[in-house]
Amino acid sequence: MKQSEILSDLLNIQSVCQEIMESNLNEETKYDMIFSEKISRQVYVLFNKTAIHFEYYDPDSSYTEDCQAFYNALVQHIVMLENTIPINPEHGSLLDRFNSL
């Protein structure tokens, strides 16, 4: 699987996760959906195929705070991944261009 395909899958997961977070579902349902095989498990599986190690601080306080912590980490890690993938193969990734300075 190419890095761009992994990023695409992660962006789709992020979009669904964002919809869940913004929905009127109760806290427990949101938690169950986000920490399911379809979201959290797939996030770990996909990031394990990249150089970016996914981790987040779990506050272990409320369903809402746990979900928000996971979502915030997902967004941050996707940004990190985007910065390692070449936008234009001729120019390399942002990290490649920085390192070549």
C-alpha positions in Angstrom: 0.0 0.0 0.0 1.4 3.4 -1.0 1.8 6.2 1.5 -0.7 8.3 -0.4 -3.3 5.5 -0.2 -2.7 5.2 3.6 -3.1 9.0 3.9 -6.3 8.8 1.9 -7.7 6.1 4.2 -6.7 8.0 7.3 -8.3 11.2 6.0 -11.5 9.2 5.4 -11.4 7.9 8.9 -10.7 11.4 10.3 -13.8 12.7 8.4 -16.0 10.1 9.9 -14.5 10.6 13.3 -15.1 14.3 13.0 -18.8 13.7 12.1 -19.1 11.4 15.1 -17.6 14.1 17.4 -20.0 16.8 16.1 -23.1 14.6 16.2 -25.9 14.5 18.7 -25.1 10.9 19.7 -24.6 10.3 23.4 -21.1 10.2 24.9 -21.0 6.4 25.2 -22.1 5.8 21.7 -19.5 8.2 20.3 -16.8 6.4 22.5 -17.9 3.0 21.2 -17.7 4.1 17.6 -14.4 5.9 17.9 -12.7 3.1 19.8 -14.0 0.4 17.5 -12.3 -1.9 15.0 -13.4 0.5 12.2 -11.7 3.6 13.6 -9.1 3.3 16.3 -7.9 -0.2 15.3 -7.6 0.9 11.7 -5.7 4.0 12.7 -3.1 1.9 14.4 -2.9 -0.6 11.6 -2.5 2.2 9.0 0.1 4.2 10.9 2.1 1.0 11.5 2.6 1.0 7.7 4.3 4.4 7.9 7.3 5.9 9.6 4.9 7.8 11.9 4.2 6.1 15.2 0.6 6.8 16.4 0.2 7.5 20.0 -2.0 9.7 22.2 -2.4 10.7 25.8 -5.6 9.0 27.2 -6.9 11.2 30.0 -9.1 8.3 31.3 -11.6 10.8 32.5 -14.8 11.0 30.5 -16.0 9.5 27.3 -16.0 12.9 25.7 -12.4 13.7 26.8 -11.1 10.3 25.7 -12.7 10.7 22.3 -11.4 14.3 21.9 -7.9 13.3 22.9 -7.9 10.5 20.3 -9.4 12.8 17.6 -6.8 15.5 18.3 -4.0 13.1 18.1 -5.3 11.7 14.8 -5.4 15.1 13.3 -1.9 15.9 14.5 -0.5 12.6 13.2 -2.1 13.0 9.8 -0.5 16.4 9.5 2.9 14.8 10.3 2.3 12.2 7.7 1.3 14.7 5.1 4.6 16.5 5.7 6.5 13.3 4.9 4.7 12.5 1.6 5.8 14.1 -1.6 3.2 16.5 -3.0 5.1 16.6 -6.2 7.5 13.7 -6.7 10.0 15.9 -8.5 10.3 18.1 -5.4 10.0 15.5 -2.6 8.2 15.9 0.6 8.4 18.9 2.9 10.8 16.9 5.1 13.0 16.0 2.1 13.1 19.6 0.9 13.9 20.9 4.4 16.7 18.3 4.8 18.2 19.3 1.5 18.7 22.9 2.6 
